């Protein structure tokens, strides 16, 4: 992933269907890459929600369809094989996948067998008024509301969510550490949180992750 890009995962269901124009060697994957109003805890450090309207200005971006945010594109907006739109639920997509391509054919099979069932998107948030932070109350984490995305790079079918323990391992500790640090610094600027407070939050998050790992091992 390019430096500065964030990735977020959606558990919204998607489907594989025959191509609209009836081409035999093309299957269309359709669903949602992002869901509005679905609050998610990111890196055990903040809550986040994507608000309606967040993608209105980036639907015309040169965006690609990938597997796990890597590899050669299987569909692309500039080739009209990837189509993006916004509805009441969130960021909708249709990707025409060529069954003659081994990667696309393998992905279609995995989706039909529900081996792959999640979508993700790579983006840059608009930090010039497009992100609003709210302090958490009664022990809750701060809330980051994304109202505008300034750039949409890809939508991807993913094996693991980008910000759970497995997803962090797959993407790489350096990548996720840098992404988290950048957003934590953004939070500090918006909420007036000091470096010492951020370090304390880091320690709390580390203890939470360690506790969850111990609980999983015991279970």
HELIX and SHEET records of a PDB file:
HELIX    1   1 UNK A   77  UNK A   79  5                                   3    
HELIX    2   2 UNK A  102  UNK A  112  1                                  11    
HELIX    3   3 UNK A  165  UNK A  171  1                                   7    
HELIX    4   4 UNK A  173  UNK A  191  1                                  19    
HELIX    5   5 UNK A  195  UNK A  218  1                                  24    
SHEET    1   A 5 UNK A   6  UNK A  10  0                                        
SHEET    2   A 5 UNK A 118  UNK A 125 -1                                        
SHEET    3   A 5 UNK A 149  UNK A 158 -1                                        
SHEET    4   A 5 UNK A  64  UNK A  67  1                                        
SHEET    5   A 5 UNK A  70  UNK A  76 -1                                        
SHEET    1   B 4 UNK A  15  UNK A  18  0                                        
SHEET    2   B 4 UNK A  26  UNK A  35 -1                                        
SHEET    3   B 4 UNK A  90  UNK A  98 -1                                        
SHEET    4   B 4 UNK A  82  UNK A  86 -1                                        
SHEET    1   C 4 UNK A  40  UNK A  42  0                                        
SHEET    2   C 4 UNK A  46  UNK A  50 -1                                        
SHEET    3   C 4 UNK A 143  UNK A 146  1                                        
SHEET    4   C 4 UNK A 131  UNK A 134 -1                                        
END                                                                             
